[in-house]
Amino acid sequence: MPTTWGYCSQRLIERRQKNQADAYSSEAIELMNRAQTCESAPELAEFHGRLLALLTKAVHELDEDRISAASFQSFRAVLGIALDVVDQRIQSRG
């Protein structure tokens, strides 16, 4: 019985870690989508700053084991794409 409880407990922790990383990915995607239609250079800069703040929060969560390394890597891939899109929009406006 303790083995089953331990397994279930570990699965719950892993699910929470994944859900947190998924929330960060969803926010990054939302910011990226908004940036694609944005025409304001200051607003694009704000999106870029918000994405970097999101990275800072995710790193903090990783350090505190609230998200797993695998979930963080998944988020980081999404974040990289979002940052590229915002940077391209900023360059095209510049």
Summary of the structure (lengths in Angstrom):
residues: 94
radius of gyration: 16.6
end to end distance: 63.0
largest distance: 63.0
contacts: 265
relative contact order: 0.18
helix: 88%
strand: 0%
